[in-house]
């Protein structure tokens, strides 16, 4: 009974932490969809080229969006015509860094660590995007007819007139955000939240002590924890600092800073559904291998550097978090049970 209580408590905490950013990302993606023509996305991010991957990486670096808020944004640019590689590079680079995270990293660890974190995240993102465009190209071609069938049917309006019939700018933006994007990610989002809560309950409270005791295994232990769990780029900083103060190497802490924000159970499920199994393998492989390599490099560069200050962040949840959780779960539950009670019209106008 105690574990059930802990699970639901962890699920609620996880929802409160993620929901505001997911909703923000959805709204951001909705406005972006209306403001930025699909042709621009296709022209700049739609090619299977290194240039498109680099553009999407640079575009994602400064955005203050976490690993959950980036999901609807990535889904949006993918629907607008971005290639798998460009979508994946954006999906990786955006949550690791951001204006807020960059400034917080500088304030806590200094400019060397900050530049290292930004540059390495760009390298990991670009490599992942290039590998995806090279190895997942055939899979992408095979999936496009299905996407076309899902979005267009005979007799339906597939030329863009549907959106013109939905009303004004705000109506179209919110309809796209909550009627299209959220519907697409509702299922993996639900699974990710449940699995994430289970992992949170399973993580031992004396994590730092375990990592210090088994320092030679610290990289593997940190990865095993960081990859599936949810933690945003800024909130991961005090955790990393705490690990360092406890005696964990800077490289192992960097692995947490890199893999933690870039991955979680929710994003993993969405990547598999949106980009395919091959892309998912590349996504996890590049982040894991890249984090370890650059973590070892950081251990070499900062072998004589110690962190003396720890930034404390307020993790109390207010009315915005609770309201966001209620709204998000209402939509998720609605989209999960809707197919059993409502038959959708065979038209791309249906939401």
DRENVO-600180 format. One line per 2 residues: number of its first residue (from 1); their letters; for each residue y, z negated, x negated of C-alpha. Coordinates in pm, whole numbers. Layout:
NUM> A> Y:Z:X ~ ...
This chain:
1> XX> 0:0:0 ~ 231:-81:-289
3> XX> 183:264:-442 ~ 256:430:-106
5> XX> 581:236:-82 ~ 669:329:-441
7> XX> 589:694:-369 ~ 818:718:-67
9> XX> 1087:527:-253 ~ 1060:772:-543
11> XX> 1061:1066:-301 ~ 1378:936:-139
13> XX> 1546:874:-474 ~ 1446:1220:-596
15> XX> 1576:1379:-277 ~ 1906:1192:-302
17> XX> 1944:1304:-663 ~ 1863:1669:-596
19> XX> 1984:1743:-243 ~ 2362:1754:-306
21> XX> 2313:2000:-592 ~ 2067:2215:-400
23> XX> 2307:2242:-107 ~ 2596:2311:-343
25> XX> 2390:2582:-511 ~ 2302:2736:-175
27> XX> 2664:2747:-63 ~ 2774:2876:-403
29> XX> 2509:3149:-383 ~ 2618:3238:-29
31> XX> 2980:3285:-131 ~ 2873:3467:-448
33> XX> 2664:3704:-238 ~ 2964:3790:-21
35> XX> 3220:3811:-301 ~ 3015:3999:-562
37> XX> 2878:4335:-447 ~ 2509:4397:-508
39> XX> 2604:4705:-709 ~ 2772:4490:-975
41> XX> 2463:4274:-1015 ~ 2239:4580:-1033
43> XX> 2463:4754:-1286 ~ 2495:4455:-1519
45> XX> 2173:4258:-1464 ~ 1936:4507:-1306
47> XX> 1819:4683:-1619 ~ 1516:4589:-1827
49> XX> 1734:4567:-2136 ~ 1840:4310:-2392
51> XX> 2204:4357:-2291 ~ 2131:4259:-1929
53> XX> 1944:3950:-2045 ~ 2229:3848:-2275
55> XX> 2484:3899:-1997 ~ 2290:3680:-1753
57> XX> 2247:3411:-2021 ~ 2617:3403:-2105
59> XX> 2703:3404:-1735 ~ 2480:3101:-1678
61> XX> 2586:2890:-1980 ~ 2919:2750:-1847
63> XX> 2817:2702:-1483 ~ 2799:2330:-1393
65> XX> 2473:2374:-1201 ~ 2157:2168:-1251
67> XX> 1793:2274:-1243 ~ 1774:2244:-865
69> XX> 2114:2395:-784 ~ 2035:2699:-997
71> XX> 1733:2790:-783 ~ 1928:2942:-492
73> XX> 2167:3110:-735 ~ 1878:3273:-921
75> XX> 1719:3375:-592 ~ 2051:3526:-490
77> XX> 2099:3742:-799 ~ 1733:3844:-783
79> XX> 1777:3963:-424 ~ 2092:4145:-531
81> XX> 1894:4356:-777 ~ 1872:4160:-1104
83> XX> 1564:4225:-1315 ~ 1298:3959:-1366
85> XX> 1413:3905:-1722 ~ 1779:3862:-1631
87> XX> 1689:3626:-1347 ~ 1469:3414:-1573
89> XX> 1724:3394:-1856 ~ 1986:3281:-1603
91> XX> 1740:3031:-1458 ~ 1683:2874:-1802
93> XX> 2029:2882:-1959 ~ 2224:2750:-1660
95> XX> 2065:2404:-1609 ~ 2037:2318:-1980
97> XX> 2410:2353:-2033 ~ 2725:2357:-1826
99> XX> 3088:2263:-1880 ~ 3026:1904:-1772
101> XX> 2711:1869:-1982 ~ 2871:2029:-2289
103> XX> 3163:1785:-2279 ~ 2933:1489:-2218
105> XX> 2708:1596:-2507 ~ 3007:1620:-2738
107> XX> 3130:1277:-2635 ~ 2789:1119:-2691
109> XX> 2637:1303:-2986 ~ 2920:1494:-3157
111> XX> 2998:1861:-3211 ~ 2699:1947:-3433
113> XX> 2447:1834:-3172 ~ 2650:2002:-2896
115> XX> 2669:2342:-3065 ~ 2301:2317:-3155
117> XX> 2208:2246:-2794 ~ 2413:2537:-2655
119> XX> 2300:2791:-2915 ~ 1931:2700:-2892
121> XX> 1936:2716:-2512 ~ 2083:3066:-2538
123> XX> 1813:3173:-2784 ~ 1532:3035:-2566
125> XX> 1679:3202:-2257 ~ 1723:3541:-2423
127> XX> 1371:3539:-2570 ~ 1222:3446:-2233
129> XX> 1417:3722:-2059 ~ 1318:3987:-2311
131> XX> 951:3888:-2298 ~ 960:3895:-1918
133> XX> 1112:4243:-1905 ~ 849:4362:-2152
135> XX> 533:4195:-2019 ~ 612:4140:-1650
137> XX> 755:4485:-1580 ~ 435:4617:-1417
139> XX> 407:4310:-1199 ~ 766:4350:-1087
141> XX> 703:4713:-986 ~ 395:4611:-789
143> XX> 585:4342:-600 ~ 885:4554:-501
145> XX> 709:4737:-216 ~ 614:4401:-66
147> XX> 972:4280:-93 ~ 1084:4598:76
149> XX> 835:4545:355 ~ 949:4186:398
151> XX> 1315:4271:422 ~ 1296:4607:607
153> XX> 1084:4732:888 ~ 1080:5048:1091
155> XX> 1367:5059:1330 ~ 1552:4777:1158
157> XX> 1894:4800:998 ~ 1834:4799:625
159> XX> 2153:4966:511 ~ 2364:4653:508
161> XX> 2491:4682:867 ~ 2301:4368:965
163> XX> 2528:4147:761 ~ 2832:4320:904
165> XX> 2711:4222:1251 ~ 2673:3854:1164
167> XX> 3040:3766:1192 ~ 3316:3667:953
169> XX> 3299:3584:583 ~ 3204:3217:624
171> XX> 2940:3292:885 ~ 2776:3555:666
173> XX> 2789:3333:355 ~ 2631:3032:525
175> XX> 2380:3251:709 ~ 2266:3399:378
177> XX> 2255:3058:208 ~ 2069:2862:475
179> XX> 1903:3142:671 ~ 1774:3356:385
181> XX> 1766:3173:52 ~ 1666:2828:175
183> XX> 1395:2981:391 ~ 1251:3155:84
185> XX> 1234:2838:-128 ~ 1148:2585:144
187> XX> 774:2581:75 ~ 782:2542:-307
189> XX> 1072:2300:-267 ~ 861:2074:-46
191> XX> 564:2085:-284 ~ 789:2023:-582
193> XX> 952:1718:-427 ~ 615:1565:-338
195> XX> 463:1630:-680 ~ 781:1516:-851
197> XX> 769:1185:-665 ~ 405:1137:-768
199> XX> 493:1198:-1132 ~ 788:960:-1114
201> XX> 559:683:-991 ~ 304:764:-1263
203> XX> 553:750:-1555 ~ 525:408:-1725
205> XX> 836:190:-1744 ~ 778:115:-2112
207> XX> 803:484:-2204 ~ 1026:428:-2507
209> XX> 786:169:-2650 ~ 495:410:-2617
211> XX> 687:688:-2789 ~ 784:465:-3081
213> XX> 429:336:-3119 ~ 286:689:-3121
215> XX> 573:867:-3294 ~ 353:1152:-3419
217> XX> 263:1228:-3058 ~ 617:1180:-2927
219> XX> 682:1554:-2888 ~ 372:1608:-2677
221> XX> 431:1295:-2469 ~ 795:1387:-2406
223> XX> 696:1741:-2303 ~ 425:1614:-2068
225> XX> 688:1402:-1895 ~ 992:1631:-1919
227> XX> 839:1958:-1796 ~ 737:1846:-1445
229> XX> 1003:1581:-1374 ~ 1353:1642:-1243
231> XX> 1651:1540:-1451 ~ 1984:1720:-1473
233> XX> 2145:1812:-1805 ~ 2414:1542:-1792
235> XX> 2191:1263:-1664 ~ 1937:1342:-1935
237> XX> 2187:1248:-2208 ~ 2175:868:-2171
239> XX> 1796:887:-2147 ~ 1783:1080:-2474
241> XX> 2026:838:-2635 ~ 1814:547:-2517
243> XX> 1505:703:-2671 ~ 1687:743:-3002
245> XX> 1813:387:-2996 ~ 1455:277:-2934
247> XX> 1342:455:-3249 ~ 1233:794:-3120
249> XX> 1328:1085:-3350 ~ 1632:1302:-3257
251> XX> 1399:1602:-3235 ~ 1178:1442:-2973
253> XX> 1486:1337:-2777 ~ 1614:1695:-2803
255> XX> 1286:1820:-2657 ~ 1357:1602:-2355
257> XX> 1714:1735:-2333 ~ 1588:2094:-2347
259> XX> 1269:2090:-2141 ~ 1378:1825:-1891
261> XX> 1676:2005:-1730 ~ 1520:2352:-1765
263> XX> 1198:2271:-1579 ~ 1064:2063:-1294
265> XX> 793:2095:-1033 ~ 1031:2255:-784
267> XX> 1155:2524:-1022 ~ 802:2595:-1143
269> XX> 687:2664:-788 ~ 987:2883:-711
271> XX> 950:3085:-1031 ~ 585:3156:-951
273> XX> 669:3270:-599 ~ 985:3463:-686
275> XX> 893:3619:-1023 ~ 515:3600:-1045
277> XX> 248:3428:-1253 ~ 314:3626:-1572
279> XX> 682:3533:-1568 ~ 592:3171:-1498
281> XX> 371:3167:-1808 ~ 652:3312:-2018
283> XX> 899:3067:-1862 ~ 695:2759:-1953
285> XX> 572:2895:-2285 ~ 914:2982:-2426
287> XX> 1067:2653:-2318 ~ 783:2442:-2458
289> XX> 744:2630:-2786 ~ 1119:2678:-2829
291> XX> 1194:2310:-2761 ~ 937:2197:-3018
293> XX> 1059:2439:-3286 ~ 1425:2354:-3238
295> XX> 1338:1984:-3207 ~ 1177:1995:-3550
297> XX> 1484:2178:-3678 ~ 1711:1908:-3540
299> XX> 1501:1637:-3706 ~ 1565:1816:-4032
301> XX> 1940:1854:-3974 ~ 2002:1504:-3838
303> XX> 1747:1308:-4038 ~ 2019:1071:-4162
305> XX> 2216:1049:-3836 ~ 2177:760:-3590
307> XX> 2325:723:-3244 ~ 2520:399:-3204
309> XX> 2659:436:-2855 ~ 2485:476:-2524
311> XX> 2666:617:-2220 ~ 2579:446:-1894
313> XX> 2594:651:-1579 ~ 2620:525:-1224
315> XX> 2307:627:-1033 ~ 2394:459:-701
317> XX> 2364:702:-412 ~ 2651:729:-168
319> XX> 2706:885:172 ~ 2715:1238:28
321> XX> 2368:1201:-125 ~ 2217:1051:190
323> XX> 2376:1315:414 ~ 2262:1594:183
325> XX> 1906:1458:186 ~ 1905:1453:565
327> XX> 2038:1809:588 ~ 1801:1946:325
329> XX> 1489:1784:470 ~ 1588:1897:820
331> XX> 1600:2259:705 ~ 1281:2231:498
333> XX> 1082:2075:782 ~ 1226:2330:1025
335> XX> 1118:2627:812 ~ 776:2472:752
337> XX> 696:2424:1121 ~ 888:2725:1258
339> XX> 605:2980:1204 ~ 376:2772:1426
341> XX> 617:2768:1720 ~ 849:3067:1686
343> XX> 754:3431:1638 ~ 1022:3611:1438
345> XX> 1154:3946:1550 ~ 1047:4237:1327
347> XX> 1394:4298:1198 ~ 1584:4227:880
349> XX> 1852:4067:1094 ~ 1625:3776:1177
351> X> 1689:3454:985
